[in-house]
Amino acid sequence: MKTFMVAAALAAFAEGANAEIKSQATEYKQGQTVCEGLLVYDDATSGKRPGVLIAHQWKGLTAYERHRAEMLAKLGYVVFCADIYGKGVRADNPQEASKLAGQYKGERPLLRARVNAAFDQLKKQPLVDARRTAAIGYCFGGTTVLELARSGADVVGVVSFHGGLNTPTPEDAKQIKGKVLALHGADDPYVPPAEVAAFEEEMRKAKVDWQLVGYGGAVHSFTMMEAGDDNSKGAAYNEKADQRSWEAMKVFFAEIFK
């Protein structure tokens, strides 16, 4: 018996030692548009687990989202990075990014269709427990996951990191089925107090289970090191807000996936 237990322990150790984060580019369609997302997971276990969708910032799906996906995979989640813009469509500079993001912000039905197509890809993954799914997004992606929730998608919870909180159809908040967590830079000039107040009223009227956390001294893009450290530009990295918001997300996930 003791020999068997030792052998089992060694086998488990070997499995853990050989485990690694897997990533796979995945094509899918929304209408006639071909998109290319990224599936990321830890192959240490084969059982079903919660799934998390990541919606990208305004430049499109980049190494930033891959890094966040790997962080989530190490926490035990299966992650699918959405491609809202379509395969090969990426912005090389802020001007292009603003134009692309503006197109989808101005066409919320299209934005919802694109993010729902990606969400469907997440749910159909064999390792995903489709009853336990969440979505997170950064900047433009924060707006995107809020629109996913407003569309009535069967998502347990969504998390917006320094995302835009406005919507042309606040009445759609009544369709939100899951919980909402908005992680906001308290000094973000791109999401001013009036927009925050309108979001709070939207959530209250719809009786959504929501939270909004404001990080003092943080502006837009506070989780992104490439934003630099100059708050006067309106977008800057903030290490404390980055760490605190990630921990807040982890607590939120522990609650919704219990």
Buried (B, 14 or more C-beta within 10 A) or exposed (E): EEEEEEEEEEEEEEEEEEEEBEBEEBEBEBEEBEBBBBBBBBEBEEEBBBBBBBBBBBBBBBEBBBEBBBBBBEBBBBBBBBBBBBBEBBBEEEEBBBEBBEEBBEEBEBBBBBBBBBBBBBBEBEBBBBEBBBBBBBBBBBBBBBBBBBBBBEBBBBBBBBBBBBBEEBEBBEBBEBBBBBBBBBBBEBBEEEBBEBBBEBBEEBEBEBBBBBBEEBBBBBBBEEBEEEBEEBBBBBEEBBEBBBEBBEEBBEEBBE
